[in-house]
Amino acid sequence: MQKISKNDLLTLKKLGLARYIEGMNIIHVLPEVDQISDISKSAKQRLSWMDYSQNHTIAQTCRYFGIAPKTFHKWRKRYNPHDLTSLEEKSRRPKRTRQWQVTGEEERRVLALRTRYIRYGKMKLQVIYKTIYQEPISSWKIQRVIKKHSLYFHPKKNKMTQTKRARSGLKKRITELKKEPRSGFLIAVDTICLNVYNQRRYILTGIDVYGKIAFARMYPGHGSAYAADFLKRIHYLLNGKIENIQTDNGSEFAKYFVKAAETLKLTHYHSRVRTPKDNPVDERFNRTLEDEFIALGHLTNDCGIFNRELTEWLIEYNFHRPHQTLQYLTPIQFESNYSKVLPMYPSSTKH
C-alpha cells in the first residue's frame, strides 16, 4: 500500500488500474485487477455496489441499483477488498441432508413387488405393500428403492428422460431476463420447418428484439452444427454486438450451438416449453418471411438458390421496408438514428 495524491488516485480509478477507500487515500494497485477478471458477472455487479457506496449513502446505493438494504448489508458483511471471491454466491446446500431410511426388510419387499409389477407406479405399490404385509410404507421410500436399483421397464429410455429433465432444469428461462432497450441486447432465434418437394428444409431466423434487424438462412438439416453456423454468421453481421440470445428448447439449439454461444461469450436464454408468446418478435418475423417472401414463389429445395434470393429480400427488409413498431423507419435507419451502432452493410450479408 502507498499514499498518492488525489488527482493521481482519480486518474488511476478512471483507467481501471486501482481501487481506493474513500477518505483514507489508500490504494491497492493491480493485484485486484487480476482478481476482477476471474470473478463471475454477478460478483462484479456486487463489487459495483461496494464501489458506489464509497461516495454515497447506503439508501442512495440501494435505490440506484434497485436492491433491498438487507441484501446490501448481507454482501457488505461478506466483502473482503483483498479477496473479491468473497462476493461470489455460496452453496445453499443444507448442512444436514435426508439420509437413507429404508430398512433391509422394506427394501427386499419393495424389490419383490416392483419386480413382479414392473409397470406399477409407487402409489399403487404403496397400496399393495400395505395389503400384503399389513404395514404402511411411504411412497418416498418406494421411489428411493426403485431409483437405487434402476427398476424401470425401459432403463435406457428412463435414463435419457432423467438426463433431459436435469438438463432442462439448468436452462436459463427468458422470464429471468430483464430486457433493456438497446440494440444487440437480445437476439431471438427460431426455426421454420418446411416440406419442399418431399424433402425437409429448415430456415433458421434471427432478429434483434429492439432494433428489428433480421437475418435468415436455409439449411438442409436440423442438427446443432447448422444452428451453430447460423449463430456465428449473425454474430459477424452484427459486428459482434450481441449480449444475449433466446431460443426455444429444440435439439438444434443444443451441443454445438451451446459451444458456439460459449465461444462467443453469449448468455443463452430459453423460452418456456410450448409458450410461443415468449418469443413474439421472431415469431412475427417468421410470419412476415412466409407471407412476403416464401408465398410469393421463392420456395425451392435448392439451399444455394434459396439463400441467394433470401439475401436480396433481407436487404430489402432491413434497408428499405418501413416498420410500424419503429415509427415507420427501416431497421437500419432506426439503428443509425437511435443506437449509434455500425449498421449491417449489404456486403456483409453476402457472406
TAZI-V113929 format. One record per backbone hydrogen bond with DSSP energy under -1.0 kcal/mol. NH is the residue of the N-H (numbers start at 0). CO is the residue of the C=O. Records with the same first field share a line. If there is no record, write none. Layout:
BEGIN
NH = CO, CO
END
This chain:
BEGIN
8 = 4
9 = 5
10 = 6
11 = 7
12 = 8
13 = 9
14 = 10
16 = 11
20 = 25
23 = 20
27 = 18
29 = 16
30 = 28
33 = 29
34 = 30
35 = 31
36 = 32
37 = 34
43 = 39
44 = 40
45 = 41
46 = 42
47 = 43
48 = 44
49 = 45
50 = 46
51 = 47
52 = 48
53 = 50
54 = 51
60 = 56
61 = 57
62 = 58
63 = 59
64 = 60
65 = 61
66 = 61
71 = 67
72 = 68
73 = 69
74 = 70
75 = 71
76 = 72
77 = 73
78 = 74
82 = 79
85 = 82
86 = 83
87 = 84
106 = 102
107 = 103
108 = 104
109 = 105
110 = 106
111 = 107
112 = 108
113 = 109
114 = 110
115 = 111
116 = 112
119 = 116
124 = 120
125 = 121
126 = 122
127 = 123
128 = 124
129 = 125
130 = 126
131 = 127
132 = 128
133 = 129
141 = 137
142 = 138
143 = 139
144 = 140
145 = 141
146 = 142
147 = 143
148 = 144
150 = 145
151 = 149
157 = 153
158 = 154
159 = 155
160 = 156
161 = 157
162 = 158
163 = 159
164 = 160
165 = 161
166 = 162
167 = 163
168 = 164
170 = 167
173 = 269
175 = 172
176 = 173
181 = 179
184 = 181
186 = 243
187 = 206
188 = 245
189 = 204
191 = 202
193 = 200
195 = 198
200 = 193
201 = 218
202 = 191
203 = 216
204 = 189
205 = 214
206 = 187
207 = 212
208 = 185
211 = 207
214 = 205
216 = 203
218 = 201
226 = 222
227 = 223
228 = 224
229 = 225
230 = 226
231 = 227
232 = 228
233 = 229
234 = 230
235 = 231
236 = 232
237 = 233
238 = 235
239 = 234
240 = 237
241 = 239
242 = 183
244 = 266
245 = 186
246 = 268
252 = 249
253 = 250
256 = 253
258 = 254
259 = 255
260 = 256
261 = 257
262 = 258
263 = 259
265 = 260
266 = 242
268 = 244
269 = 171
270 = 246
274 = 271
277 = 274
278 = 275
282 = 278
283 = 279
284 = 280
285 = 281
286 = 282
287 = 283
288 = 284
289 = 285
290 = 286
291 = 287
292 = 288
293 = 288
294 = 289
296 = 293
305 = 301
306 = 302
307 = 303
308 = 304
309 = 305
310 = 306
311 = 307
312 = 308
313 = 309
314 = 310
315 = 311
316 = 312
317 = 313
318 = 314
319 = 315
320 = 315
322 = 328
325 = 322
326 = 323
327 = 322
331 = 317
333 = 329
334 = 330
335 = 331
336 = 332
337 = 333
338 = 334
339 = 334
347 = 344
348 = 344
350 = 347
END
